[in-house]
């Protein structure tokens, strides 16, 4: 969901958040990056970025933009065991939180 309205409602400087978020995630351009934002009483904030969702990583590894319209019937791509292992290793920090 868009963070602009939620941050604005909390009195947070949206441009400040956007600049900091873009700086931290510049190496992951085009990916969906979940973020946990903590807002404090003095209107300051901190945030922690998480790894992209597994579905996004699987689609990227498979080289497709979206999954099958009829799952379990029409296969649109395959991924190797090595790719799945790499995705699991990428997701490990979030799973051990």
C-alpha positions in Angstrom: 0.0 0.0 0.0 1.1 3.6 -0.5 3.0 5.0 2.4 2.5 8.7 1.6 -1.0 9.1 3.2 0.1 7.1 6.3 3.3 9.1 6.8 1.5 12.4 6.2 -1.1 11.5 8.7 1.6 10.8 11.3 3.3 14.2 10.5 6.3 12.7 8.8 8.4 14.5 6.2 7.5 12.3 3.1 10.3 13.7 1.0 12.8 12.9 3.8 11.6 9.3 4.0 11.5 8.9 0.2 15.1 10.1 -0.2 16.4 7.9 2.6 14.4 4.9 1.3 15.7 5.4 -2.3 19.3 5.7 -1.0 19.1 2.4 0.9 17.4 0.5 -1.8 19.2 1.9 -4.9 20.7 -1.5 -5.6 17.3 -3.2 -5.7 15.6 -0.9 -8.3 12.4 -2.4 -9.7 11.9 -4.8 -6.8 9.1 -4.7 -4.2 10.8 -3.9 -0.9 8.7 -4.4 2.3 9.6 -1.9 5.0 8.8 -1.6 8.7 8.5 2.1 9.8 8.7 3.2 13.4 7.4 6.7 14.0 8.3 8.5 17.3 6.5 11.2 19.3 8.9 13.9 18.1 7.9 13.1 14.5 11.2 11.4 13.8 11.2 7.9 12.2 13.4 4.9 11.6 12.7 2.1 9.2 14.0 -1.4 8.4 13.9 -2.8 4.9 13.1 -6.5 4.4 13.9 -8.8 1.6 11.5 -8.9 -1.4 8.6 -11.4 -1.3 9.5 -15.0 -2.3 7.0 -14.8 -5.2 8.8 -11.8 -6.6 12.2 -13.5 -6.4 10.8 -16.6 -8.0 9.3 -14.7 -10.9 12.6 -12.9 -11.4 14.6 -16.2 -11.3 12.1 -17.7 -13.8 12.3 -14.7 -16.1 8.5 -14.1 -16.2 6.5 -11.0 -15.3 3.5 -12.8 -13.8 2.5 -16.3 -12.9 0.2 -18.7 -14.7 -3.4 -17.8 -15.0 -4.3 -21.4 -14.3 -1.9 -22.7 -11.6 -1.1 -26.5 -11.6 -2.4 -26.8 -15.1 -0.4 -24.4 -17.3 3.3 -24.1 -16.5 4.8 -20.8 -17.6 8.4 -21.3 -16.4 10.8 -23.5 -14.3 13.5 -22.7 -11.8 16.5 -24.8 -10.9 17.2 -26.2 -7.5 20.2 -23.8 -7.3 18.0 -20.8 -7.9 15.6 -22.0 -5.2 18.5 -22.4 -2.8 19.7 -18.9 -3.6 16.2 -17.4 -3.0 16.0 -19.3 0.3 19.4 -17.9 1.4 18.3 -14.4 0.4 15.1 -14.8 2.5 16.9 -16.3 5.5 17.5 -13.0 7.4 13.8 -12.3 7.4 12.9 -15.8 8.5 15.2 -15.7 11.4 14.1 -12.3 12.7 
